[in-house]
Amino acid sequence: MSINDSILNSVGLTDKNIKFIISEDGNFNELVPYGHYHHLVLLYKASLATPPEYCPQCGFSLTDHLYLSGTDSAKYKLPTTNGYQQILYLTKQRYQCRRCRSTFVAQSPDFMERSSISRPLLHQIIDLAKRDISEKNIAYILHLSTSKVNQLMHHAAKAYQTNYTKKLPTVICVDEFHYAKYQYSFEMIDGRTSELIELFPNRTSTNIRKYLSNYALTNRQRVEYVVTDMNANYSTPLRQMFPNAQIIIDRFHIIQLAMKAVQSTRITIQRAINNKHSRVYKLLKSNWQFFITNLTKLDLNQTRWFKGINEYMYPQDALQLVFGLSHHFKQAYEVYQAILTSQQNHSFDDFSAIVAQYKPNHSAMDQVILSYKKNYKGIKNAFSNPASNGRIEGTNRRIKQIGRTAYGYGNPHNYFFRIRLQLFNRHQIKVNFMNLLTQKTTMNLI
Ligand SMILES: [Zn+2]
């Protein structure tokens, strides 16, 4: 390997037509003050000569019809090493076509037109973006401006295309997350590895059908289980698009729905209390966690401290105090606890008995029971199948963290791209360097 190749390797460039200028005593770079703030940079000098075979203007073969027409020089930013920014001064050969007289400069796959960012530097940006690091910090680490990093990420986001030929897993979890005002995305996760399969920017039935139909039918037929929440929008398109799959309602969502009904009933009766200093008001207001805790996990022979009213009480006494006030709350609470127990015992028979015996009373629980009836089959599958949506909840937490690190995203393209970078399998996103700044690429999703 020549010295030139070694230097190429150390700065991350690949084009062997780049010839570094090595001084008589063997130096190929030097530390010099640079830029407005005179910070020290490692400076390299090189030349590039790649005579093209055909004229890019007229397409004529250039074997004998080429003039040399002086040189162009350009400055490129290379990846950082030891904290130093590295700059390359490149002298590029200029050519002229003898036939059409047009001139053009030597090109290299390591650099983009009209940009001072080199390919290895862009890859360094993308690599850092796969971690939970803000664009501002990436810019600081790589000695770039934040707007430059943002611009490059934006171009990369626009050039991104969903890989619809990717083999779908046998278990898919689907969910949604809220990313802008009235905007919910539809996400698919591998139920076994918890890897993100893809994010789609809309969750309406029509759009879900449109997105999923891009996957070949044979691919979709591989899916055996689809784990989902009780959102009515999904189940029909999911059943159509995954013809061999069983729809499973996620166990976490079954509980969550009843839990929310308990919460809203509690808030309703709490608001109806006029005396804000009464014991029951203070009990309800300050102990919301107590009212959704699984009763079987509480020690009923032991008093516990209740905030707000500042007393030690037996749990059942606290419950009686509230039950005396509202039989709606009593019913909601008992249904919720019974559902928790039926899940603990993996007994669908117990669950269906609860649903069958429920008497509507115009409370929030009525809607819950109605949802259960609508999704009866999916819930039955949930009791007999260990697949769960628990993984997707973890993914949603990470997605929110990505938004927080950036203090929110104004542009959903960039947000989605960053999510994909951080949540996809590390090698899945490849950024096509040459297509980046050509503006021709279109976002295929939003
Ligand atoms: Zn020409």
Residues whose N, C-alpha, C, O or C-beta is under 5 A from the ligand:
A	BS01	ZN	C55 Q57 C58 G59 F60 C97 R99 C100
